[in-house]
Amino acid sequence: MKNPLTELRERLGLTLGEMAEALGVAYSAWYAAEKNGAHLPHKARSALAELDVNVPELLDRQEAWAQARAAERRAELRKRLAAEVVA
């Protein structure tokens, strides 16, 4: 599953910096939301809504992505821990 914020940005043909600038937020804020699943700033949500983006649906998809990513990471950690026990 690809990050919904990344999908949106790429569909618009924008870089991380261009997207942040267009939404009026700091590069670091957009980067953190897109790459790490951090909270999307209110200013960005408002700007996206002005562009007729369904923000609640986007945030729901973002949350699902973040949860799936966390589950994948936990599964990786379980494998590593199991390998240590065997070794």
PALUMDO-103653 format. One record per residue: residue number from 1; residue in three letters; x, y, z of N, C-alpha, C, O in turn. Coordinates in Angstrom, 3 decimals. Each point is the difference from the previous one (the first is absolute). Last residue first. Layout:
N
n  res  n.east  n.north  n.up  ca.east  ca.north  ca.up  c.east  c.north  c.up  o.east  o.north  o.up
NUM  ALA  X  Y  Z  X  Y  Z  X  Y  Z  X  Y  Z
...
REM end
This chain:
87
n  res  n.east  n.north  n.up  ca.east  ca.north  ca.up  c.east  c.north  c.up  o.east  o.north  o.up
87  ALA  19.586  -18.207  17.474  1.460  0.072  -0.130  0.751  -0.179  1.268  1.230  0.043  0.001
86  VAL  -6.078  0.155  -0.288  0.505  -1.215  -0.630  1.526  -0.017  -0.003  0.611  -1.051  0.195
85  VAL  -2.815  4.883  1.331  -0.263  -1.072  0.935  0.573  -1.311  -0.512  0.550  -0.794  0.763
84  GLU  -0.430  4.610  -3.530  0.957  0.124  1.116  -0.159  -1.145  0.994  0.987  -0.496  0.544
83  ALA  -4.048  0.873  -4.116  1.299  -0.420  -0.511  1.062  0.079  1.097  0.904  -0.835  0.044
82  ALA  -5.202  2.486  0.870  -0.040  -1.459  -0.087  1.335  -0.533  -0.484  0.451  -1.041  0.476
81  LEU  -1.016  5.679  -0.425  0.071  -0.516  1.371  -0.006  -1.527  -0.004  0.727  -0.620  0.777
80  ARG  -1.320  2.780  -4.887  1.351  0.240  0.515  0.185  -0.575  1.405  1.019  -0.615  0.314
79  LYS  -5.313  0.456  -2.260  0.928  -0.903  -0.703  1.418  0.161  0.525  0.705  -0.986  0.216
78  ARG  -3.961  3.963  1.391  -0.247  -1.345  0.519  0.968  -1.001  -0.631  0.561  -0.851  0.689
77  LEU  -0.553  5.245  -2.360  0.656  -0.096  1.303  -0.185  -1.378  0.615  0.931  -0.544  0.593
76  GLU  -3.182  1.499  -4.606  1.439  -0.073  -0.237  0.761  -0.159  1.319  0.943  -0.786  0.092
75  ALA  -5.540  1.537  0.164  0.253  -1.349  -0.515  1.495  -0.193  -0.272  0.552  -1.061  0.288
74  ARG  -2.001  5.343  0.932  -0.046  -0.909  1.148  0.272  -1.435  -0.432  0.682  -0.742  0.707
73  ARG  -1.034  3.984  -4.079  1.226  0.204  0.775  0.044  -0.940  1.210  1.047  -0.565  0.316
72  GLU  -4.968  0.642  -2.925  1.114  -0.590  -0.756  1.301  0.105  0.785  0.775  -0.955  0.058
71  ALA  -4.518  3.127  1.702  -0.148  -1.456  0.125  1.121  -0.723  -0.741  0.533  -0.994  0.494
70  ALA  -0.788  5.653  -0.929  0.429  -0.358  1.349  -0.093  -1.510  0.212  0.880  -0.597  0.621
69  ARG  -2.546  2.313  -4.644  1.468  0.131  0.033  0.535  -0.399  1.367  1.018  -0.686  0.089
68  ALA  -5.658  0.893  -0.625  0.543  -1.138  -0.752  1.525  0.013  0.027  0.639  -1.042  0.144
67  GLN  -2.859  4.716  1.775  -0.221  -1.200  0.801  0.570  -1.242  -0.683  0.609  -0.847  0.653
66  ALA  -0.506  4.927  -2.997  0.902  0.068  1.145  -0.131  -1.252  0.873  1.001  -0.538  0.473
65  TRP  -3.979  1.045  -4.103  1.365  -0.226  -0.474  0.969  -0.044  1.179  0.850  -0.888  0.076
64  ALA  -5.251  2.062  0.842  0.071  -1.424  -0.342  1.401  -0.359  -0.480  0.532  -1.054  0.348
63  GLU  -1.387  5.577  0.429  0.035  -0.730  1.273  0.106  -1.510  -0.254  0.756  -0.694  0.679
62  GLN  -1.350  3.472  -4.399  1.330  0.226  0.575  0.143  -0.779  1.310  1.042  -0.606  0.251
61  ARG  -5.231  0.669  -2.333  0.921  -0.840  -0.758  1.421  0.119  0.552  0.738  -0.984  0.058
60  ASP  -3.957  3.791  1.800  -0.329  -1.393  0.327  0.946  -0.955  -0.706  0.486  -0.959  0.599
59  LEU  -0.178  5.503  -1.681  0.543  -0.260  1.332  -0.300  -1.418  0.463  0.832  -0.621  0.661
58  LEU  -2.696  2.036  -4.740  1.453  -0.036  -0.127  0.644  -0.333  1.342  0.918  -0.818  0.064
57  GLU  -5.527  1.572  -0.132  0.311  -1.281  -0.640  1.511  -0.172  -0.140  0.527  -1.090  0.222
56  PRO  -2.106  5.225  1.443  -0.266  -1.097  0.947  0.343  -1.375  -0.580  0.552  -0.852  0.698
55  VAL  -0.057  4.651  -3.612  0.997  -0.087  1.059  -0.324  -1.101  1.015  0.907  -0.748  0.367
54  ASN  -1.912  1.788  -5.547  -0.806  -0.542  1.089  0.947  -0.297  1.167  0.538  -1.102  0.114
53  VAL  0.224  4.935  -3.918  0.444  -1.325  0.412  -0.891  -0.430  1.164  -0.265  0.788  0.908
52  ASP  0.223  3.550  -3.368  -1.050  -1.016  -0.138  0.491  -1.426  0.218  -0.559  -0.950  -0.548
51  LEU  2.889  5.223  1.245  0.254  -0.616  -1.311  -0.994  -1.131  -0.294  0.172  -0.766  -0.948
50  GLU  -0.206  3.029  5.106  -0.222  1.054  -0.998  0.179  -0.531  -1.420  -0.590  0.520  -0.947
49  ALA  1.691  -3.343  4.533  -1.461  0.131  -0.114  -0.361  1.077  -1.020  -0.963  -0.157  -0.751
48  LEU  5.484  -0.364  1.854  -0.463  -1.135  -0.800  -1.514  0.061  -0.208  -0.497  -0.300  -1.086
47  ALA  2.437  3.477  3.940  0.388  0.259  -1.394  -0.464  -1.130  -0.911  -0.457  0.252  -1.115
46  SER  -0.199  -0.779  5.759  -0.855  1.070  -0.525  0.303  0.281  -1.467  -0.915  0.171  -0.805
45  ARG  3.658  -3.234  3.075  -1.357  -0.553  -0.167  -0.938  1.040  -0.589  -0.806  -0.309  -0.877
44  ALA  5.133  1.702  2.033  0.041  -0.870  -1.182  -1.378  -0.589  -0.272  -0.430  -0.073  -1.152
43  LYS  0.940  2.621  5.037  0.150  0.876  -1.155  0.003  -0.817  -1.295  -0.599  0.406  -0.995
42  HIS  0.654  -2.671  5.141  -1.317  0.559  -0.312  0.056  0.865  -1.258  -0.902  -0.050  -0.837
41  PRO  4.549  -3.907  1.417  -0.341  1.301  0.572  -1.369  0.514  -0.478  -0.417  -0.247  -1.131
40  LEU  1.805  -4.931  1.724  -0.035  0.970  -1.100  -0.451  1.345  0.564  -1.085  0.088  0.574
39  HIS  3.691  -4.253  2.064  -1.229  0.786  -0.118  0.115  1.020  -1.134  0.988  0.728  -0.092
38  ALA  2.174  -4.997  -0.351  -0.262  1.018  1.019  -1.294  0.745  -0.309  -0.524  -0.070  -1.111
37  GLY  2.978  -3.647  -1.301  -1.370  -0.101  0.484  -0.330  0.988  1.104  -0.963  -0.193  0.741
36  ASN  5.109  -0.405  -3.467  -0.057  -0.641  1.314  -1.413  -0.139  0.563  -0.191  -0.546  1.086
35  LYS  1.333  2.531  -5.477  0.954  -1.097  0.175  -0.186  -0.779  1.296  0.257  -1.203  0.044
34  GLU  -3.100  5.008  -1.245  0.061  -0.924  -1.134  0.879  -1.213  0.284  -0.381  -1.125  -0.321
33  ALA  -0.028  4.619  3.533  -1.315  -0.593  -0.226  0.063  -1.069  -1.083  -0.594  -1.071  0.127
32  ALA  4.493  3.543  0.739  -0.310  -0.861  1.143  -1.354  -0.683  -0.182  -0.151  -1.177  0.325
31  TYR  1.457  4.374  -3.551  0.860  -1.177  -0.064  -0.361  -0.985  1.116  -0.145  -1.198  -0.244
30  TRP  -1.921  5.412  0.254  -0.557  -0.872  -1.050  0.808  -1.294  -0.079  -0.569  -1.085  -0.120
29  ALA  2.174  4.251  3.123  -1.331  -0.445  0.438  -0.626  -0.938  -1.032  -0.558  -1.041  0.349
28  SER  4.715  3.154  -1.307  0.160  -1.043  1.018  -1.347  -0.546  0.476  -0.116  -1.186  0.308
27  TYR  0.261  4.885  -3.318  0.430  -1.237  -0.657  0.040  -1.140  1.014  -0.482  -1.099  -0.272
26  ALA  -2.801  5.088  1.383  1.432  -0.241  -0.071  0.271  -1.333  -0.684  -0.771  -0.952  0.118
25  VAL  -3.710  3.532  -1.448  0.579  -0.599  1.204  1.499  -0.197  -0.203  0.496  0.042  -1.126
24  GLY  -4.105  1.471  -2.084  0.337  1.005  1.004  0.537  -0.557  1.297  -0.169  0.597  1.063
23  LEU  -1.174  -2.631  -5.486  -0.942  -0.123  1.109  0.290  0.978  1.129  -0.766  0.097  0.959
22  ALA  3.541  -0.336  -4.849  -1.360  0.217  -0.504  -1.036  -0.038  1.122  -1.025  0.677  -0.070
21  GLU  5.552  -1.722  1.077  -0.161  1.419  -0.326  -1.427  0.303  -0.454  -0.591  0.997  0.415
20  ALA  1.759  -5.498  0.345  -0.012  0.751  1.258  -0.249  1.481  -0.253  -0.799  0.629  0.694
19  MET  1.386  -3.347  -4.443  -1.275  -0.287  0.654  -0.118  0.791  1.299  -1.033  0.610  0.276
18  GLU  5.084  -0.376  -2.619  -1.062  0.709  -0.730  -1.353  -0.221  0.653  -0.813  0.920  0.082
17  GLY  4.539  -3.279  1.639  0.089  1.436  0.262  -1.095  0.795  -0.682  -0.557  0.930  0.583
16  LEU  0.912  -5.600  -1.452  -0.369  0.238  1.399  -0.027  1.498  0.311  -0.947  0.501  0.606
15  THR  0.142  -1.427  -5.632  1.015  -0.481  0.930  -0.521  0.228  1.417  -1.016  0.663  0.202
14  LEU  -2.357  -1.377  -4.497  0.748  0.941  0.833  1.071  -0.703  0.811  -0.133  -1.175  0.342
13  GLY  -3.742  -0.275  -3.461  1.290  0.258  -0.630  0.879  0.966  0.770  0.772  0.750  -0.596
12  LEU  -5.265  -2.859  1.477  0.050  1.419  -0.360  1.323  0.385  -0.658  0.150  1.117  -0.494
11  ARG  -0.785  -5.486  2.129  -1.049  0.194  -1.010  -0.019  1.447  -0.489  -0.310  0.265  -1.162
10  GLU  3.140  -1.367  4.745  0.527  -0.493  -1.270  -1.015  0.157  -1.135  0.367  0.300  -1.136
9  ARG  -1.725  0.847  5.518  1.063  0.900  -0.456  0.542  -0.418  -1.361  0.195  0.834  -0.884
8  LEU  -3.361  -3.669  2.965  -0.602  1.280  -0.384  1.054  0.935  -0.584  -0.195  0.581  -1.067
7  GLU  1.678  -4.682  2.858  -0.783  -0.212  -1.220  -0.586  1.311  -0.513  0.059  0.290  -1.195
6  THR  2.108  -0.245  5.344  0.961  -0.124  -1.093  -0.731  -0.172  -1.321  0.358  0.622  -1.001
5  LEU  -2.937  -0.643  4.829  0.515  1.352  -0.220  1.021  0.007  -1.131  0.045  0.936  -0.799
4  PRO  -1.893  -5.109  2.220  -0.957  0.832  -0.731  0.484  1.432  -0.259  -0.338  0.593  -1.025
3  ASN  3.448  -5.100  1.548  -0.474  1.115  0.811  -0.940  0.881  -0.828  0.382  0.456  -1.077
2  LYS  0.087  -5.626  -0.210  0.790  1.234  -0.092  -0.658  1.101  0.839  -1.224  0.060  0.121
1  MET  1.309  -5.698  0.036  -0.853  1.179  0.000  0.895  1.237  0.000  0.908  0.121  0.822
REM end
